[in-house]
Every structure is written in structure tokens, then in C-alpha cells.
Amino acid sequence: MILASILISVLFALVFSALLVYGFGRRVPGPLNGVLFLFLIIFMFTWAVGSWVVPIGPVHWGVSWLGYLLIAILIMLLLGALLPPRRPRTRIIAKSDVDEEVKNKQVSSAIEITFGIFFWIMIIALFILAMIRIVD
């Protein structure tokens, strides 16, 4: 049952993370156009929260998969609303923009570090939440 819930969560996370990036054109930094980060977020939320909700819907492989699907859709919609659309690739850079871009890189690197820390704290907390449910 535990393996089936993980497999269902992986399946939904793969589908919805790819749909966010390639279907809706959301821009996320990272490997594979951000699909990897979105996959990890959707997977952990789907697995952790889906294992705590009351089972609803049909049962396949010993797991009621409808709760997992609803959680994955909810997380995908939330991420889709929060993530900006992909910017066009072509851009003309003026000389005044170069100085501003250097300043923006310094600020963005600090922001990336902060969000990176919060990202991993969130992933670890969701993993612990899922493990608590498995132990129960």
C-alpha cells in the first residue's frame, strides 16, 4: 500500500509538473526548465497530504487514488497561479541596462539562496509528515 501510494503520487506529479511547464508555459529556473523542482514539490505535497486525507473514490492497488489526484490538481493550480509565464527569449540590451543587470544579479542571488533554503525545509517537512503517517 505504501509503495502504491508513492507510485500514484509520482505519476500525478510527473503529469502535472510537465503540464505546468510545457502546457501552460510557466517559467521556473532549474534543470529541465524547472520540471524537476515542480515535480519534487507536487510529488511531496501529493504524497504527504494525500496519505492524510480520508480515502475517497475507487480503490486501485489497495489505494484510493482520487484523493491523491485532487491534491495534485490543487497544488498544480496553486503553483500555476504563483509562477510567472515564460519570458520571450530575444531581448535587446542597452548599455544602461548592463549596470542595472549586475545589481539585479547580486540581489537575485541572495533571493535564490533564501528560496533554496525554504524549498529544502519544505521538502524535508513534507517528507517527515508522510513518514509520520506511514508509521501510524
N, CA, C and O of each residue as an XYZ file, in Angstrom:
544
protein
N       0.813     -1.196      0.000
C       0.000      0.000      0.000
C       0.859      1.263      0.000
O       0.523      2.250     -0.654
N       1.960      1.224      0.733
C       2.841      2.388      0.786
C       3.491      2.616     -0.576
O       3.561      3.746     -1.059
N       3.959      1.546     -1.182
C       4.586      1.664     -2.494
C       3.580      2.132     -3.544
O       3.927      2.916     -4.428
N       2.345      1.661     -3.454
C       1.316      2.081     -4.407
C       0.999      3.564     -4.258
O       0.805      4.256     -5.258
N       0.945      4.059     -3.028
C       0.672      5.484     -2.837
C       1.828      6.342     -3.364
O       1.607      7.430     -3.896
N       3.046      5.852     -3.215
C       4.201      6.576     -3.752
C       4.163      6.572     -5.282
O       4.409      7.601     -5.911
N       3.858      5.427     -5.876
C       3.788      5.339     -7.337
C       2.684      6.221     -7.914
O       2.885      6.870     -8.941
N       1.534      6.250     -7.270
C       0.447      7.113     -7.724
C       0.849      8.579     -7.609
O       0.566      9.370     -8.508
N       1.502      8.945     -6.520
C       1.960     10.323     -6.338
C       3.004     10.703     -7.383
O       2.987     11.820     -7.900
N       3.912      9.781     -7.696
C       4.924     10.029     -8.730
C       4.261     10.232    -10.089
O       4.630     11.142    -10.831
N       3.290      9.392    -10.415
C       2.595      9.508    -11.693
C       1.891     10.856    -11.830
O       2.030     11.532    -12.849
N       1.139     11.245    -10.808
C       0.439     12.527    -10.861
C       1.421     13.696    -10.889
O       1.186     14.680    -11.590
N       2.512     13.601    -10.142
C       3.499     14.679    -10.125
C       4.185     14.831    -11.474
O       4.429     15.951    -11.922
N       4.499     13.715    -12.124
C       5.104     13.782    -13.463
C       4.178     14.457    -14.462
O       4.596     15.335    -15.217
N       2.928     14.045    -14.461
C       1.965     14.595    -15.420
C       1.742     16.079    -15.175
O       1.782     16.873    -16.116
N       1.509     16.463    -13.932
C       1.148     17.849    -13.656
C       2.345     18.805    -13.701
O       2.174     19.973    -14.050
N       3.541     18.343    -13.359
C       4.708     19.226    -13.483
C       5.041     19.471    -14.955
O       5.385     20.589    -15.337
N       4.940     18.427    -15.781
C       5.165     18.620    -17.220
C       4.077     19.499    -17.828
O       4.357     20.307    -18.714
N       2.854     19.350    -17.367
C       1.756     20.176    -17.861
C       1.959     21.646    -17.512
O       1.654     22.524    -18.319
N       2.471     21.917    -16.320
C       2.730     23.300    -15.929
C       3.784     23.959    -16.806
O       3.598     25.086    -17.265
N       4.876     23.267    -17.038
C       5.987     23.870    -17.772
C       5.728     23.894    -19.274
O       5.889     24.930    -19.920
N       5.327     22.753    -19.830
C       5.200     22.671    -21.285
C       3.800     23.022    -21.789
O       3.656     23.517    -22.906
N       2.781     22.775    -20.990
C       1.422     23.073    -21.416
C       1.022     24.514    -21.154
O       0.472     25.184    -22.028
N       1.301     24.988    -19.945
C       0.908     26.337    -19.570
C       2.041     27.345    -19.694
O       1.817     28.541    -19.509
N       3.244     26.896    -20.001
C       4.368     27.795    -20.246
C       4.817     28.567    -19.024
O       5.179     29.737    -19.144
N       4.805     27.957    -17.859
C       5.285     28.632    -16.657
C       6.801     28.546    -16.601
O       7.391     27.534    -16.978
N       7.422     29.614    -16.129
C       8.881     29.718    -16.092
C       9.375     29.429    -14.690
O       8.980     30.080    -13.723
N      10.249     28.436    -14.601
C      10.861     28.069    -13.333
C      12.345     27.846    -13.595
O      12.697     27.119    -14.524
N      13.221     28.449    -12.802
C      14.645     28.172    -13.004
C      14.977     26.764    -12.544
O      14.362     26.231    -11.620
N      15.950     26.180    -13.199
C      16.383     24.859    -12.771
C      16.499     23.886    -13.920
O      16.228     24.229    -15.071
N      16.906     22.664    -13.599
C      17.092     21.655    -14.635
C      15.771     21.265    -15.295
O      14.717     21.253    -14.658
N      15.853     20.949    -16.581
C      14.697     20.541    -17.378
C      13.603     21.608    -17.371
O      12.419     21.289    -17.265
N      14.003     22.868    -17.483
C      13.076     24.010    -17.459
C      12.289     24.082    -16.157
O      11.187     24.632    -16.143
N      12.807     23.558    -15.095
C      12.147     23.613    -13.801
C      11.218     22.453    -13.528
O      10.590     22.405    -12.471
N      11.112     21.516    -14.455
C      10.222     20.373    -14.258
C      10.655     19.574    -13.028
O       9.812     19.053    -12.297
N      11.953     19.479    -12.800
C      12.461     18.706    -11.671
C      12.008     19.302    -10.333
O      11.570     18.572     -9.444
N      12.112     20.626    -10.193
C      11.683     21.272     -8.953
C      10.170     21.168     -8.774
O       9.688     20.869     -7.681
N       9.428     21.415     -9.847
C       7.975     21.310     -9.756
C       7.548     19.878     -9.458
O       6.611     19.650     -8.693
N       8.239     18.911    -10.065
C       7.939     17.510     -9.778
C       8.127     17.210     -8.300
O       7.276     16.575     -7.676
N       9.241     17.668     -7.740
C       9.523     17.390     -6.339
C       8.486     18.034     -5.426
O       8.047     17.415     -4.456
N       8.094     19.259     -5.724
C       7.091     19.940     -4.903
C       5.739     19.237     -5.003
O       5.111     18.947     -3.985
N       5.297     18.965     -6.220
C       3.988     18.329     -6.398
C       3.997     16.916     -5.827
O       3.025     16.499     -5.195
N       5.075     16.181     -6.039
C       5.163     14.817     -5.505
C       5.085     14.802     -3.984
O       4.309     14.040     -3.408
N       5.883     15.637     -3.333
C       5.906     15.612     -1.874
C       4.572     16.057     -1.283
O       4.095     15.464     -0.316
N       3.959     17.105     -1.861
C       2.655     17.528     -1.364
C       1.606     16.443     -1.599
O       0.797     16.161     -0.716
N       1.616     15.839     -2.776
C       0.623     14.821     -3.099
C       0.777     13.613     -2.192
O      -0.213     13.088     -1.683
N       1.991     13.175     -1.987
C       2.223     12.001     -1.151
C       1.925     12.284      0.322
O       1.243     11.500      0.982
N       2.437     13.409      0.836
C       2.275     13.720      2.261
C       0.819     14.033      2.603
O       0.259     13.452      3.533
N       0.215     14.936      1.861
C      -1.154     15.334      2.185
C      -2.147     14.255      1.760
O      -3.139     14.015      2.448
N      -1.883     13.607      0.630
C      -2.776     12.559      0.153
C      -2.851     11.374      1.090
O      -3.883     10.706      1.155
N      -1.788     11.101      1.811
C      -1.822      9.982      2.748
C      -2.591     10.332      4.023
O      -2.985      9.438      4.772
N      -2.805     11.626      4.274
C      -3.535     12.041      5.465
C      -5.023     12.258      5.212
O      -5.805     12.204      6.161
N      -5.441     12.498      3.986
C      -6.855     12.761      3.728
C      -7.660     11.469      3.834
O      -7.129     10.366      3.698
N      -8.941     11.639      4.078
C      -9.838     10.489      4.157
C      -9.969      9.884      2.769
O     -10.243     10.609      1.812
N      -9.781      8.562      2.630
C      -9.862      7.947      1.306
C     -11.239      8.130      0.662
O     -12.272      7.845      1.268
N     -11.222      8.614     -0.583
C     -12.457      8.788     -1.337
C     -12.262      8.198     -2.728
O     -11.141      8.114     -3.229
N     -13.342      7.800     -3.326
C     -13.285      7.319     -4.693
C     -12.919      5.856     -4.800
O     -12.843      5.148     -3.796
N     -12.690      5.399     -6.039
C     -12.382      3.983     -6.273
C     -10.999      3.593     -5.745
O     -10.112      4.428     -5.573
N     -10.858      2.301     -5.498
C      -9.603      1.775     -4.962
C      -8.905      0.953     -6.043
O      -9.495      0.030     -6.605
N      -7.649      1.290     -6.330
C      -6.806      0.519     -7.243
C      -5.472      0.283     -6.547
O      -4.920      1.196     -5.934
N      -4.956     -0.934     -6.639
C      -3.704     -1.338     -5.996
C      -3.755     -1.128     -4.486
O      -2.717     -0.930     -3.854
N      -4.930     -1.169     -3.911
C      -5.072     -1.001     -2.473
C      -5.055      0.438     -2.007
O      -4.987      0.694     -0.805
N      -5.116      1.394     -2.940
C      -5.061      2.807     -2.591
C      -6.229      3.524     -3.262
O      -6.521      3.304     -4.438
N      -6.878      4.370     -2.504
C      -7.919      5.218     -3.076
C      -7.235      6.414     -3.720
O      -6.773      7.314     -3.018
N      -7.164      6.435     -5.046
C      -6.325      7.380     -5.777
C      -6.982      8.731     -6.020
O      -6.285      9.669     -6.406
N      -8.272      8.876     -5.816
C      -8.948     10.133     -6.121
C      -8.485     11.273     -5.203
O      -8.368     12.417     -5.643
N      -8.226     10.964     -3.949
C      -7.710     11.981     -3.025
C      -6.346     12.502     -3.466
O      -6.076     13.700     -3.389
N      -5.494     11.597     -3.926
C      -4.180     11.994     -4.422
C      -4.304     12.874     -5.668
O      -3.570     13.849     -5.828
N      -5.241     12.515     -6.543
C      -5.458     13.304     -7.752
C      -5.944     14.710     -7.421
O      -5.471     15.682     -8.009
N      -6.871     14.826     -6.499
C      -7.389     16.142     -6.128
C      -6.313     17.011     -5.482
O      -6.244     18.211     -5.748
N      -5.482     16.418     -4.642
C      -4.379     17.171     -4.025
C      -3.396     17.631     -5.100
O      -2.954     18.780     -5.080
N      -3.052     16.753     -6.032
C      -2.111     17.111     -7.101
C      -2.672     18.237     -7.975
O      -1.936     19.150     -8.351
N      -3.953     18.179     -8.298
C      -4.572     19.243     -9.103
C      -4.564     20.557     -8.331
O      -4.262     21.608     -8.896
N      -4.891     20.502     -7.052
C      -4.902     21.716     -6.234
C      -3.513     22.354     -6.164
O      -3.382     23.569     -6.314
N      -2.495     21.557     -5.942
C      -1.123     22.080     -5.867
C      -0.684     22.618     -7.228
O      -0.021     23.653     -7.297
N      -1.048     21.922     -8.318
C      -0.694     22.402     -9.651
C      -1.353     23.750     -9.928
O      -0.702     24.653    -10.454
N      -2.621     23.901     -9.587
C      -3.307     25.172     -9.810
C      -2.701     26.290     -8.965
O      -2.574     27.424     -9.426
N      -2.332     25.969     -7.744
C      -1.695     26.970     -6.881
C      -0.344     27.397     -7.445
O      -0.047     28.590     -7.504
N       0.464     26.444     -7.855
C       1.758     26.780     -8.450
C       1.590     27.520     -9.771
O       2.342     28.450    -10.062
N       0.615     27.116    -10.568
C       0.361     27.793    -11.836
C      -0.048     29.240    -11.644
O       0.286     30.093    -12.467
N      -0.767     29.527    -10.568
C      -1.164     30.900    -10.290
C       0.000     31.735     -9.757
O       0.043     32.947     -9.964
N       0.932     31.093     -9.076
C       2.054     31.820     -8.474
C       3.232     32.021     -9.403
O       3.963     33.002     -9.267
N       3.431     31.113    -10.345
C       4.602     31.194    -11.219
C       4.340     32.134    -12.383
O       3.243     32.146    -12.943
N       5.350     32.926    -12.749
C       5.164     33.836    -13.887
C       5.242     33.077    -15.209
O       5.865     32.018    -15.286
N       4.604     33.623    -16.253
C       4.740     32.989    -17.569
C       6.154     33.141    -18.106
O       6.912     34.005    -17.664
N       6.496     32.296    -19.058
C       7.826     32.312    -19.654
C       8.036     33.609    -20.432
O       7.165     34.036    -21.190
N       9.193     34.228    -20.237
C       9.537     35.453    -20.965
C      10.023     35.114    -22.360
O      10.543     34.021    -22.588
N       9.860     36.036    -23.292
C      10.421     35.800    -24.625
C      11.948     35.723    -24.556
O      12.570     36.395    -23.733
N      12.537     34.917    -25.403
C      13.991     34.699    -25.381
C      14.772     35.883    -25.950
O      15.849     36.197    -25.443
N      14.271     36.537    -26.968
C      15.013     37.620    -27.600
C      14.811     38.918    -26.824
O      13.692     39.299    -26.482
N      15.943     39.587    -26.558
C      15.906     40.827    -25.809
C      17.066     41.704    -26.253
O      18.180     41.209    -26.425
N      16.833     42.964    -26.437
C      17.888     43.913    -26.777
C      18.351     44.572    -25.488
O      17.548     45.120    -24.733
N      19.669     44.510    -25.243
C      20.223     45.051    -24.012
C      20.957     46.349    -24.319
O      21.886     46.367    -25.127
N      20.545     47.421    -23.682
C      21.212     48.714    -23.820
C      22.331     48.807    -22.779
O      22.390     48.005    -21.848
N      23.223     49.803    -22.948
C      24.350     49.947    -22.031
C      23.882     50.249    -20.619
O      24.465     49.741    -19.662
N      22.860     51.049    -20.465
C      22.368     51.366    -19.126
C      21.764     50.143    -18.451
O      21.739     50.046    -17.224
N      21.284     49.223    -19.257
C      20.704     48.003    -18.695
C      21.771     47.075    -18.134
O      21.471     46.263    -17.259
N      23.010     47.169    -18.613
C      24.089     46.290    -18.150
C      24.407     46.566    -16.686
O      24.545     45.627    -15.901
N      24.527     47.846    -16.301
C      24.812     48.184    -14.908
C      23.669     47.745    -13.993
O      23.895     47.235    -12.896
N      22.466     47.949    -14.454
C      21.307     47.548    -13.669
C      21.219     46.029    -13.559
O      20.776     45.496    -12.542
N      21.637     45.350    -14.599
C      21.600     43.885    -14.600
C      22.602     43.316    -13.608
O      22.325     42.293    -12.983
N      23.760     43.951    -13.447
C      24.761     43.498    -12.474
C      24.200     43.632    -11.058
O      24.368     42.732    -10.235
N      23.539     44.746    -10.777
C      22.927     44.932     -9.460
C      21.818     43.916     -9.233
O      21.680     43.371     -8.138
N      21.034     43.666    -10.263
C      19.936     42.709    -10.143
C      20.449     41.290     -9.911
O      19.799     40.509     -9.216
N      21.609     40.944    -10.483
C      22.182     39.614    -10.275
C      22.577     39.415     -8.821
O      22.393     38.327     -8.275
N      23.120     40.457     -8.182
C      23.506     40.342     -6.783
C      22.278     40.145     -5.899
O      22.284     39.324     -4.982
N      21.237     40.900     -6.184
C      20.008     40.774     -5.405
C      19.349     39.429     -5.673
O      18.858     38.781     -4.749
N      19.337     39.007     -6.933
C      18.678     37.743     -7.251
C      19.424     36.549     -6.674
O      18.799     35.542     -6.343
N      20.755     36.637     -6.543
C      21.489     35.522     -5.943
C      21.141     35.391     -4.464
O      21.047     34.275     -3.952
N      20.950     36.496     -3.777
C      20.534     36.437     -2.373
C      19.125     35.868     -2.250
O      18.840     35.103     -1.328
N      18.257     36.235     -3.165
C      16.888     35.719     -3.154
C      16.887     34.226     -3.452
O      16.135     33.473     -2.833
N      17.725     33.789     -4.395
C      17.797     32.363     -4.735
C      18.268     31.537     -3.557
O      17.761     30.438     -3.329
N      19.222     32.042     -2.813
C      19.714     31.314     -1.642
C      18.611     31.191     -0.603
O      18.420     30.127     -0.015
N      17.886     32.281     -0.377
C      16.800     32.263      0.603
C      15.702     31.289      0.194
O      15.242     30.490      1.009
N      15.280     31.354     -1.071
C      14.248     30.444     -1.527
C      14.742     29.004     -1.555
O      13.959     28.079     -1.339
N      16.016     28.806     -1.815
C      16.575     27.461     -1.785
C      16.496     26.851     -0.398
O      16.176     25.672     -0.248
N      16.783     27.644      0.600
C      16.703     27.159      1.984
C      15.266     26.814      2.334
O      15.000     25.754      2.900
N      14.334     27.709      1.998
C      12.920     27.435      2.293
C      12.401     26.234      1.506
O      11.574     25.473      2.008
N      12.880     26.062      0.282
C      12.473     24.916     -0.532
C      12.844     23.616      0.153
O      12.005     22.725      0.286
N      14.082     23.497      0.587
C      14.520     22.246      1.201
C      13.895     22.028      2.576
O      13.647     20.886      2.965
N      13.639     23.101      3.314
C      12.925     22.954      4.583
C      11.520     22.418      4.329
O      11.045     21.547      5.058
N      10.855     22.933      3.299
C       9.512     22.475      2.950
C       9.529     21.002      2.536
O       8.674     20.230      2.970
N      10.491     20.609      1.703
C      10.575     19.226      1.245
C      10.837     18.287      2.421
O      10.221     17.224      2.505
N      11.727     18.655      3.315
C      12.022     17.818      4.476
C      10.805     17.727      5.398
O      10.503     16.651      5.915
N      10.107     18.839      5.609
C       8.911     18.825      6.455
C       7.821     17.942      5.857
O       7.155     17.209      6.588
N       7.627     18.000      4.545
C       6.635     17.148      3.896
C       7.022     15.673      3.969
O       6.158     14.811      4.128
N       8.317     15.381      3.852
C       8.784     14.003      3.984
C       8.524     13.484      5.390
O       8.076     12.350      5.560
N       8.801     14.298      6.391
C       8.549     13.896      7.777
C       7.051     13.679      8.003
O       6.651     12.738      8.688
N       6.227     14.558      7.422
C       4.778     14.407      7.542
C       4.296     13.099      6.929
O       3.439     12.426      7.502
N       4.833     12.734      5.776
C       4.468     11.468      5.142
C       4.968     10.279      5.963
O       4.268      9.274      6.084
N       6.154     10.385      6.518
C       6.705      9.287      7.322
C       5.910      9.089      8.621
O       5.744      7.959      9.080
N       5.430     10.163      9.199
C       4.619     10.045     10.413
C       3.356      9.254     10.113
O       2.938      8.422     10.918
N       2.752      9.506      8.972
C       1.532      8.790      8.583
C       1.818      7.318      8.318
O       0.999      6.461      8.648
N       2.958      7.018      7.733
C       3.305      5.630      7.444
C       3.541      4.852      8.732
O       3.153      3.688      8.834
N       4.166      5.478      9.703
C       4.471      4.818     10.977
C       3.184      4.546     11.767
O       3.090      3.545     12.477
N       2.187      5.444     11.641
C       0.912      5.258     12.369
C       0.228      4.016     12.000
O      -0.847      3.724     12.524
